[in-house]
């Protein structure tokens, strides 16, 4: 059997799709693309698909991940292209590699988020960020299925900075952008929790809901506060002459890099 790890996006209006909505759309895409999936055993077999750390409904993302298990070997680049063509625009498969390492979920240590705050002056956002970062602890509340829960939103934040979006929006009024690196923890700290923390520490309240997009997720470099590509270890472990469904390429023949379209 072959395992393939995929990176996909949620863009535009499709950021409002729930994780269950995406699962249904992806399983339809698997059928349309005629992917030879491996299935679970039992009375109700399901295609072997593992989803990792899905973004909350209503947020966009450039870095969602999943893994599929195939019953037959396929060329990774062609498989990525077929699946991408079988999904609606906005749910795009942007990368694919053959799984050659273990513990993929453990490599999703942190996320990079962008929060677009329309109607907020960049200077006000900078003051709020400074107050949030200066606090040792910022308690926020979130309603869960078990009731209202209070937890610290500050401890998981590795980096937070405010940027001016005026260059992107000339004449459209004030707009601030927050860039946030947050460590995946328990309980999970989400972008809306950080916004609640900014409201609590500096009374920052955007007049309209923030547009939130996950830009990346993966391994966290503690020194620089950056997040690295979680698929890189699988690429690094790939053999110099990868095999395809048709077998090894003949000597001297052109090689198709894994993950290419």
Long-range contacts (C-beta under 8 A, 24 or more apart in sequence): 1-38, 1-69, 1-70, 1-71, 2-69, 2-70, 2-72, 2-73, 2-74, 2-98, 3-67, 3-68, 3-69, 3-70, 3-98, 3-99, 4-67, 4-68, 4-70, 4-74, 4-76, 4-79, 4-96, 4-97, 4-98, 4-99, 5-65, 5-66, 5-67, 5-96, 5-97, 5-98, 5-99, 5-104, 5-231, 5-234, 6-65, 6-66, 6-67, 6-68, 6-80, 6-83, 6-93, 6-95, 6-96, 7-63, 7-64, 7-65, 7-93, 7-94, 7-95, 7-96, 7-231, 8-64, 8-65, 8-66, 8-87, 8-91, 8-92, 8-93, 8-94, 9-60, 9-61, 9-62, 9-63, 9-64, 9-90, 9-91, 9-92, 9-94, 10-55, 10-59, 10-60, 10-61, 10-64, 10-90, 10-91, 11-60, 11-62, 11-90, 11-91, 11-92, 12-60, 12-89, 12-90, 13-90, 14-88, 14-90, 14-91, 15-58, 15-59, 15-60, 15-61, 15-90, 15-213, 16-57, 16-58, 17-57, 17-91, 18-57, 19-51, 19-54, 19-57, 22-54, 22-91, 23-49, 23-51, 25-87, 25-88, 25-91, 26-66, 26-87, 26-91, 28-86, 29-83, 29-86, 29-87, 30-68, 30-83, 30-86, 32-86, 33-79, 33-82, 33-83, 33-85, 33-86, 34-82, 35-68, 35-70, 35-74, 35-79, 35-82, 35-83, 36-70, 36-71, 36-72, 36-74, 37-68, 37-69, 37-70, 37-71, 38-69, 38-70, 38-71, 39-71, 50-105, 52-104, 52-105, 52-108, 53-105, 53-108, 53-111, 53-184, 53-217, 55-214, 56-190, 56-192, 58-212, 59-191, 59-212, 59-213, 59-214, 60-211, 60-212, 60-213, 60-214, 61-213, 61-214, 62-94, 62-213, 62-214, 62-215, 62-216, 63-111, 63-214, 63-215, 63-216, 63-217, 63-218, 64-214, 65-104, 65-108, 65-217, 65-230, 67-99, 67-104, 72-245, 73-243, 73-244, 73-245, 74-244, 74-245, 75-244, 75-245, 75-256, 76-258, 76-259, 77-256, 77-257, 77-258, 77-259, 77-260, 77-261, 80-259, 80-261, 81-261, 84-261, 95-231, 95-259, 96-258, 96-259, 97-231, 97-234, 97-235, 97-238, 97-258, 97-259, 98-234, 98-238, 98-242, 98-258, 99-234, 100-233, 100-234, 100-237, 100-238, 101-233, 101-234, 101-237, 104-230, 107-218, 107-219, 107-230, 107-233, 108-184, 108-217, 108-218, 108-230, 109-183, 109-184, 109-218, 109-219, 109-220, 109-227, 110-158, 110-181, 110-182, 110-183, 110-184, 110-217, 110-218, 110-219, 110-220, 110-227, 111-181, 111-182, 111-184, 111-214, 111-216, 111-217, 111-227, 112-179, 112-180, 112-181, 112-214, 112-215, 112-216, 112-217, 112-227, 113-178, 113-179, 113-180, 113-181, 113-182, 113-191, 113-212, 113-213, 113-214, 113-215, 114-177, 114-178, 114-179, 114-180, 114-212, 114-213, 114-215, 115-177, 115-178, 115-180, 115-191, 115-194, 115-195, 115-210, 115-211, 115-212, 116-165, 116-175, 116-177, 116-210, 116-211, 116-212, 116-213, 117-175, 117-176, 117-177, 117-178, 117-206, 117-210, 118-173, 118-174, 118-175, 118-206, 118-207, 118-208, 118-211, 119-173, 119-174, 119-175, 119-206, 119-207, 119-208, 120-174, 120-175, 120-176, 120-204, 120-206, 120-207, 121-174, 121-176, 122-162, 122-163, 122-164, 122-165, 122-166, 122-174, 122-175, 122-176, 124-176, 124-204, 125-162, 125-176, 125-178, 125-204, 126-162, 126-176, 127-202, 128-162, 128-198, 128-201, 128-202, 128-203, 128-204, 129-160, 129-161, 129-162, 129-178, 129-198, 131-198, 131-201, 131-202, 132-157, 132-160, 132-194, 132-197, 132-198, 132-201, 132-202, 133-157, 133-160, 135-201, 138-197, 138-200, 138-201, 139-200, 140-193, 140-196, 140-197, 140-200, 141-196, 142-187, 142-193, 142-196, 149-187, 151-187, 151-189, 151-193, 153-189, 153-193, 153-194, 153-196, 153-197, 154-197, 155-185, 155-189, 156-182, 156-183, 156-184, 156-185, 156-189, 157-181, 157-182, 157-183, 157-189, 157-194, 158-182, 158-183, 158-220, 158-222, 158-225, 159-225, 160-194, 181-220, 181-225, 181-226, 181-227, 183-220, 184-217, 231-259, 235-259
